[in-house]
Amino acid sequence: MDHNVSPSAPRRRMGRIVLLGLAILGMASAAFVVRRPLMMSAPMCVAGRWHGCFDTFNGVVLMTLVALPLAALVAWALAHRRRAVGVTSAWRMSLAEVGMVHGTVPFLWLTMMPGGGAGTVPARVSLVPLRDLVTMGTLGIIGNLLVFASLGFFAPMRFAALASVPRILALGAGCSVLVETAQYVLRLDRVSSVDDVLVNATGAVLAALASRRWWRTTAQAPSDRPRPVPAPAG
């Protein structure tokens, strides 16, 4: 018998299987809840039409869900390639990279989606902190918290230099400032608000705290280097 195998290894494996099952169940439940509004955009998306699919909230959410298998395939391919060359934590790195992109791009797309008066109404700016929180509403606040949540969750897992709460806060705030500036310059009929920056950055920090158990090990021992090959004996 191999006495070097940790007795907690089966428990860890079972815990990962349970977490994966819960994640799949949660995604399936969410898709079931929003199935009716998503199906409203399905004909336009299947027909490849821009209007009614990619310029609507339902259409973007639908295409994000449809692209999930492709994202999982890309993560598997990256992890397989890294494991072949001996990179440690290949799966964590690959999932983090794909998660950052797949979880952030759709929200950025929705954020940069122009309003009805885009290009005609003057750009609007709100620089008074906490003034716009009341008008956001619950859904608006939740949506702003999720804009950079995937970035905050996965970035410190992938990049050891970002594995700290202040740096994630700076990252979320900086990205949000860029988005608000783009909205103002492009005149998208949206209000460039300092409250959006605050809520977006808060969402990134909260997501980073949720993944802290994984990115703390990244900060202690960067894992993006291949394992050294032992020299042959003799």
Kinemage of the C-alpha trace (Angstrom):
@kinemage 1
@onewidth
@group {chain A} dominant
@subgroup {mainchain}
@vectorlist {calphas} color= white
{ca met a 1} P 0.000 0.000 0.000
{ca asp a 2} L 1.085 3.569 -0.682
{ca his a 3} L 1.318 5.219 2.723
{ca asn a 4} L 2.311 8.570 1.169
{ca val a 5} L -1.198 9.259 -0.130
{ca ser a 6} L -2.976 11.765 2.081
{ca pro a 7} L -6.173 10.381 3.640
{ca ser a 8} L -7.864 13.707 2.978
{ca ala a 9} L -7.368 13.420 -0.800
{ca pro a 10} L -10.641 11.496 -1.393
{ca arg a 11} L -12.525 14.036 0.704
{ca arg a 12} L -11.058 16.915 -1.301
{ca arg a 13} L -11.951 15.160 -4.539
{ca met a 14} L -15.484 14.562 -3.322
{ca gly a 15} L -15.742 18.208 -2.249
{ca arg a 16} L -14.743 19.355 -5.724
{ca ile a 17} L -17.324 17.060 -7.294
{ca val a 18} L -20.006 18.424 -4.976
{ca leu a 19} L -19.035 22.027 -5.761
{ca leu a 20} L -19.078 21.301 -9.483
{ca gly a 21} L -22.489 19.663 -9.164
{ca leu a 22} L -23.835 22.624 -7.212
{ca ala a 23} L -22.469 25.035 -9.808
{ca ile a 24} L -24.120 23.102 -12.645
{ca leu a 25} L -27.380 22.903 -10.684
{ca gly a 26} L -27.270 26.642 -9.979
{ca met a 27} L -26.668 27.488 -13.643
{ca ala a 28} L -29.453 25.171 -14.742
{ca ser a 29} L -31.838 26.712 -12.201
{ca ala a 30} L -30.958 30.227 -13.334
{ca ala a 31} L -31.492 29.263 -16.976
{ca phe a 32} L -34.883 27.737 -16.064
{ca val a 33} L -35.979 30.901 -14.254
{ca val a 34} L -35.082 33.224 -17.137
{ca arg a 35} L -36.016 30.825 -19.929
{ca arg a 36} L -39.049 32.810 -21.122
{ca pro a 37} L -37.350 36.203 -21.646
{ca leu a 38} L -34.337 34.487 -23.198
{ca met a 39} L -36.496 32.600 -25.676
{ca met a 40} L -37.910 35.917 -26.862
{ca ser a 41} L -34.509 36.730 -28.377
{ca ala a 42} L -33.724 33.203 -29.551
{ca pro a 43} L -35.267 33.540 -33.065
{ca met a 44} L -33.257 36.716 -33.770
{ca cys a 45} L -30.041 35.175 -32.480
{ca val a 46} L -30.531 31.964 -34.455
{ca ala a 47} L -31.153 34.025 -37.595
{ca gly a 48} L -27.920 35.921 -36.961
{ca arg a 49} L -29.639 39.300 -36.756
{ca trp a 50} L -27.949 42.072 -34.859
{ca his a 51} L -31.138 43.932 -34.003
{ca gly a 52} L -33.166 42.009 -31.473
{ca cys a 53} L -30.245 39.838 -30.350
{ca phe a 54} L -26.936 41.557 -29.703
{ca asp a 55} L -28.510 44.920 -28.936
{ca thr a 56} L -30.812 43.569 -26.201
{ca phe a 57} L -30.184 42.388 -22.664
{ca asn a 58} L -31.960 39.081 -23.236
{ca gly a 59} L -30.000 38.394 -26.401
{ca val a 60} L -26.612 39.042 -24.791
{ca val a 61} L -27.464 36.828 -21.808
{ca leu a 62} L -28.676 34.081 -24.144
{ca met a 63} L -25.509 34.137 -26.241
{ca thr a 64} L -23.403 34.139 -23.066
{ca leu a 65} L -25.110 30.944 -21.907
{ca val a 66} L -24.819 29.369 -25.352
{ca ala a 67} L -21.078 30.118 -25.383
{ca leu a 68} L -20.498 28.337 -22.052
{ca pro a 69} L -19.597 24.960 -23.644
{ca leu a 70} L -17.103 26.700 -25.938
{ca ala a 71} L -15.569 28.483 -22.951
{ca ala a 72} L -15.249 25.163 -21.107
{ca leu a 73} L -13.592 23.625 -24.175
{ca val a 74} L -11.085 26.488 -24.384
{ca ala a 75} L -10.269 26.101 -20.680
{ca trp a 76} L -9.738 22.356 -21.150
{ca ala a 77} L -7.462 22.918 -24.163
{ca leu a 78} L -5.349 25.490 -22.299
{ca ala a 79} L -5.064 23.255 -19.241
{ca his a 80} L -4.155 20.217 -21.358
{ca arg a 81} L -1.439 22.166 -23.153
{ca arg a 82} L 0.019 23.499 -19.910
{ca arg a 83} L -0.002 20.119 -18.204
{ca ala a 84} L 1.845 18.671 -21.185
{ca val a 85} L 4.775 21.041 -20.569
{ca gly a 86} L 4.709 20.551 -16.798
{ca val a 87} L 3.078 23.792 -15.665
{ca thr a 88} L 1.749 23.532 -12.120
{ca ser a 89} L -1.847 24.580 -11.353
{ca ala a 90} L -2.662 24.326 -15.059
{ca trp a 91} L -6.387 23.977 -14.478
{ca arg a 92} L -6.594 26.914 -12.091
{ca met a 93} L -4.717 29.193 -14.458
{ca ser a 94} L -6.762 28.158 -17.486
{ca leu a 95} L -10.106 28.480 -15.724
{ca ala a 96} L -9.073 31.893 -14.401
{ca glu a 97} L -8.158 33.178 -17.854
{ca val a 98} L -11.343 31.933 -19.490
{ca gly a 99} L -13.464 33.073 -16.537
{ca met a 100} L -12.088 36.609 -16.675
{ca val a 101} L -12.986 36.945 -20.348
{ca his a 102} L -16.275 35.056 -20.441
{ca gly a 103} L -17.581 36.648 -17.264
{ca thr a 104} L -16.557 40.237 -18.022
{ca val a 105} L -17.052 40.815 -21.757
{ca pro a 106} L -20.876 40.357 -21.725
{ca phe a 107} L -21.280 42.865 -18.886
{ca leu a 108} L -19.015 45.343 -20.667
{ca trp a 109} L -21.112 44.853 -23.798
{ca leu a 110} L -24.287 45.622 -21.867
{ca thr a 111} L -22.666 48.620 -20.200
{ca met a 112} L -21.552 50.077 -23.539
{ca met a 113} L -24.884 49.409 -25.228
{ca pro a 114} L -26.153 52.780 -26.530
{ca gly a 115} L -29.435 54.281 -25.413
{ca gly a 116} L -32.213 55.639 -27.572
{ca gly a 117} L -30.689 59.120 -27.788
{ca ala a 118} L -27.104 58.049 -28.472
{ca gly a 119} L -25.220 60.586 -30.555
{ca thr a 120} L -27.917 63.232 -30.251
{ca val a 121} L -28.320 64.023 -26.566
{ca pro a 122} L -25.424 65.726 -24.749
{ca ala a 123} L -23.136 63.630 -22.570
{ca arg a 124} L -24.062 63.619 -18.892
{ca val a 125} L -21.808 63.355 -15.860
{ca ser a 126} L -22.628 62.861 -12.173
{ca leu a 127} L -19.677 63.505 -9.865
{ca val a 128} L -21.527 63.665 -6.529
{ca pro a 129} L -20.872 60.427 -4.606
{ca leu a 130} L -23.861 58.348 -3.464
{ca arg a 131} L -26.397 60.596 -5.191
{ca asp a 132} L -27.275 58.111 -7.929
{ca leu a 133} L -27.557 55.041 -5.705
{ca val a 134} L -31.197 55.798 -4.950
{ca thr a 135} L -32.113 56.006 -8.628
{ca met a 136} L -30.224 52.814 -9.518
{ca gly a 137} L -32.646 50.540 -7.742
{ca thr a 138} L -31.914 47.039 -6.535
{ca leu a 139} L -31.438 45.539 -10.001
{ca gly a 140} L -29.193 48.396 -11.050
{ca ile a 141} L -26.960 47.995 -8.014
{ca ile a 142} L -26.743 44.216 -8.484
{ca gly a 143} L -25.912 44.695 -12.157
{ca asn a 144} L -23.137 47.174 -11.364
{ca leu a 145} L -21.720 44.839 -8.734
{ca leu a 146} L -21.471 42.089 -11.352
{ca val a 147} L -19.741 44.128 -14.087
{ca phe a 148} L -16.210 43.387 -12.856
{ca ala a 149} L -17.044 40.571 -10.433
{ca ser a 150} L -15.492 37.901 -12.679
{ca leu a 151} L -12.384 40.026 -13.102
{ca gly a 152} L -12.071 40.447 -9.347
{ca phe a 153} L -12.719 36.750 -8.737
{ca phe a 154} L -10.271 35.302 -11.262
{ca ala a 155} L -7.558 37.950 -11.761
{ca pro a 156} L -5.775 37.352 -8.424
{ca met a 157} L -5.927 33.608 -9.061
{ca arg a 158} L -4.104 34.089 -12.355
{ca phe a 159} L -1.723 36.961 -11.580
{ca ala a 160} L 0.196 36.918 -8.314
{ca ala a 161} L 0.860 40.657 -8.650
{ca leu a 162} L -2.883 41.305 -8.217
{ca ala a 163} L -3.350 39.031 -5.214
{ca ser a 164} L -4.291 41.707 -2.697
{ca val a 165} L -7.506 43.545 -1.903
{ca pro a 166} L -6.136 47.088 -2.495
{ca arg a 167} L -4.839 46.098 -5.938
{ca ile a 168} L -8.135 44.520 -6.928
{ca leu a 169} L -9.894 47.672 -5.721
{ca ala a 170} L -7.582 49.777 -7.879
{ca leu a 171} L -8.094 47.427 -10.831
{ca gly a 172} L -11.883 47.539 -10.576
{ca ala a 173} L -11.941 51.313 -10.127
{ca gly a 174} L -9.519 51.883 -12.998
{ca cys a 175} L -11.479 49.682 -15.413
{ca ser a 176} L -14.717 51.346 -14.377
{ca val a 177} L -13.262 54.821 -14.935
{ca leu a 178} L -12.272 53.764 -18.459
{ca val a 179} L -15.813 52.517 -19.140
{ca glu a 180} L -17.442 55.680 -17.793
{ca thr a 181} L -15.040 57.825 -19.822
{ca ala a 182} L -15.862 55.861 -22.980
{ca gln a 183} L -19.578 56.317 -22.341
{ca tyr a 184} L -19.061 60.067 -22.059
{ca val a 185} L -16.797 60.423 -25.108
{ca leu a 186} L -18.977 58.237 -27.356
{ca arg a 187} L -22.196 59.938 -26.159
{ca leu a 188} L -24.055 56.682 -25.595
{ca asp a 189} L -27.007 58.340 -23.848
{ca arg a 190} L -25.769 57.075 -20.494
{ca val a 191} L -24.839 58.933 -17.343
{ca ser a 192} L -21.147 58.701 -16.461
{ca ser a 193} L -21.447 58.488 -12.692
{ca val a 194} L -18.930 58.262 -9.882
{ca asp a 195} L -21.382 55.936 -8.135
{ca asp a 196} L -20.987 53.448 -10.973
{ca val a 197} L -17.247 53.442 -10.343
{ca leu a 198} L -17.752 52.897 -6.614
{ca val a 199} L -20.236 50.048 -7.044
{ca asn a 200} L -18.231 48.362 -9.814
{ca ala a 201} L -15.054 48.460 -7.730
{ca thr a 202} L -16.957 47.142 -4.703
{ca gly a 203} L -18.237 44.211 -6.754
{ca ala a 204} L -14.690 43.363 -7.853
{ca val a 205} L -13.463 43.420 -4.247
{ca leu a 206} L -16.328 41.274 -2.946
{ca ala a 207} L -15.699 38.708 -5.677
{ca ala a 208} L -11.981 38.716 -4.883
{ca leu a 209} L -12.720 38.035 -1.229
{ca ala a 210} L -14.896 35.096 -2.293
{ca ser a 211} L -11.931 33.497 -4.110
{ca arg a 212} L -9.324 34.409 -1.514
{ca arg a 213} L -8.665 30.830 -0.439
{ca trp a 214} L -7.315 30.127 -3.944
{ca trp a 215} L -5.479 33.335 -4.804
{ca arg a 216} L -3.627 33.496 -1.502
{ca thr a 217} L -1.681 30.413 -2.554
{ca thr a 218} L -0.985 32.116 -5.882
{ca ala a 219} L 0.553 35.065 -4.069
{ca gln a 220} L 2.716 32.810 -1.933
{ca ala a 221} L 4.007 30.627 -4.757
{ca pro a 222} L 3.517 31.752 -8.372
{ca ser a 223} L 2.525 28.723 -10.437
{ca asp a 224} L 2.946 29.940 -14.026
{ca arg a 225} L 6.338 28.308 -14.444
{ca pro a 226} L 6.964 24.729 -15.601
{ca arg a 227} L 8.118 22.284 -12.993
{ca pro a 228} L 11.870 21.692 -13.138
{ca val a 229} L 12.798 18.350 -14.622
{ca pro a 230} L 15.005 16.355 -12.213
{ca ala a 231} L 18.463 15.556 -13.496
{ca pro a 232} L 19.073 11.871 -14.240
{ca ala a 233} L 20.896 10.015 -11.495
{ca gly a 234} L 24.421 8.828 -12.085
